[in-house]
């Protein structure tokens, strides 16, 4: 059985997969997906709550360390992504996930679910995934700029 720290890459991936899946369905079946606001909201809110609960679990169990190290070498671009979990990132992911989940639940109850609602909830879920990725990766701009400048040199 893999450890919980080894599965921490699911924190940014869960909302990303949900948003990508619903976004592709929205592009393919626009009229139908705009009518299915309740299942779409349930799927995306539950994926954000799952990520939040998982980050709280890592915080409560004090599981810290390197989560994943991904190294991709494309034609002329060398890309490296390292995800770390420590005390600060666990607290940040828990707070950010809670705030985004509350925003999504509040949006579900307060907004009129008309044209554009599904797109809005998909974009909020995508933003949550990117914020989780930024928090867990430490300093992604430094990693990207370093890899970009070394590949051109």
C-alpha positions in Angstrom: 0.0 0.0 0.0 1.5 3.3 -1.0 2.0 5.9 1.7 -0.2 9.0 1.9 2.7 11.2 1.1 3.3 9.3 -2.1 -0.3 10.0 -3.1 -0.1 13.7 -2.4 0.2 14.4 -6.2 -3.6 13.8 -6.2 -4.2 17.2 -4.4 -3.7 19.3 -7.6 -4.7 16.5 -10.0 -8.2 15.9 -8.6 -9.6 19.3 -9.4 -7.6 19.4 -12.7 -9.1 16.1 -13.9 -12.6 17.2 -13.0 -12.3 20.5 -14.7 -10.7 19.0 -17.8 -13.4 16.3 -18.0 -16.3 18.7 -17.6 -14.6 21.3 -19.9 -14.2 18.8 -22.7 -17.8 17.8 -22.3 -18.8 21.4 -22.3 -17.0 22.0 -25.5 -18.5 18.9 -27.1 -22.1 19.1 -25.8 -22.5 22.8 -24.9 -26.3 22.9 -24.7 -26.7 19.7 -22.8 -23.9 20.5 -20.3 -25.4 23.9 -19.5 -28.5 22.1 -18.5 -26.7 19.7 -16.2 -25.6 22.2 -13.6 -26.3 20.0 -10.5 -24.2 17.0 -11.5 -21.4 19.2 -12.8 -21.4 21.2 -9.5 -21.5 18.1 -7.5 -18.5 16.6 -9.3 -16.3 19.7 -9.2 -17.2 20.6 -5.6 -16.5 17.0 -4.5 -13.1 17.0 -6.2 -12.1 20.2 -4.5 -13.4 18.9 -1.1 -11.4 15.7 -1.7 -8.2 17.6 -2.3 -8.8 19.8 0.8 -9.5 16.8 3.0 -6.4 15.0 1.7 -4.2 18.0 2.5 -5.8 18.3 5.9 -5.0 14.6 6.4 -1.4 15.2 5.5 -1.3 18.1 7.9 -2.8 16.2 10.8 -0.5 13.1 10.3 2.6 15.3 9.9 3.6 13.7 6.6 6.2 15.9 5.0 8.8 15.4 2.3 9.2 15.2 -1.4 6.0 14.1 -3.2 7.1 13.6 -6.8 9.9 14.5 -9.1 9.0 14.7 -12.8 11.7 15.4 -15.4 10.6 15.9 -19.0 13.1 16.5 -21.8 11.4 17.7 -24.9 13.1 18.7 -28.1 14.9 21.8 -26.8 13.1 22.4 -23.5 14.1 20.7 -20.3 11.3 20.7 -17.8 11.5 19.6 -14.2 8.7 19.6 -11.7 9.3 18.8 -8.0 6.4 18.7 -5.6 7.2 19.1 -1.9 5.0 18.9 1.1 6.0 20.6 4.4 4.2 22.2 7.3 3.6 25.5 5.5 2.4 24.0 2.2 0.0 21.7 4.1 -1.5 24.7 6.0 -1.6 26.7 2.7 -3.3 23.9 0.8 -5.8 23.4 3.6 -6.7 27.1 3.8 -6.9 27.6 0.0 -8.9 24.5 -0.5 -11.4 25.4 2.2 -11.8 28.9 0.8 -12.3 27.7 -2.8 -14.7 25.0 -1.6 -16.8 27.6 0.3 -16.8 29.9 -2.8 -17.9 27.0 -5.0 -20.7 26.0 -2.6 -21.8 29.6 -2.1 -21.8 30.1 -5.9 -24.0 27.0 -6.3 -26.6 28.3 -3.9 -26.5 32.0 -4.8 -25.9 32.2 -8.5 -28.6 31.6 -11.1 -27.6 28.5 -13.0 -28.0 29.9 -16.5 -25.7 30.2 -19.5 -22.1 30.6 -18.3 -22.5 28.9 -14.9 -20.9 25.7 -15.9 -18.0 27.6 -17.5 -17.6 29.6 -14.3 -17.5 26.5 -12.0 -15.0 24.8 -14.4 -12.7 27.8 -14.3 -12.9 28.0 -10.5 -11.9 24.4 -10.3 -9.1 24.9 -12.8 -7.8 27.9 -10.8 -7.9 25.8 -7.6 -5.8 23.1 -9.2 -3.3 25.6 -10.4 -3.0 27.3 -7.0 -2.5 23.8 -5.4 0.2 23.2 -8.0 1.9 26.5 -7.3 1.8 25.9 -3.5 3.2 22.4 -3.7 5.9 23.1 -6.3 7.7 25.7 -4.1 9.1 28.2 -6.7 7.9 27.1 -10.1 8.9 30.4 -11.8 12.5 29.8 -10.8 12.4 26.2 -12.0 10.9 27.1 -15.3 13.2 30.1 -16.0 16.2 28.1 -15.0 15.3 25.3 -17.4 14.4 27.7 -20.1 17.6 29.6 -20.0 19.8 26.5 -19.7 18.2 25.0 -22.7 19.0 28.0 -24.9 22.6 28.3 -23.7 
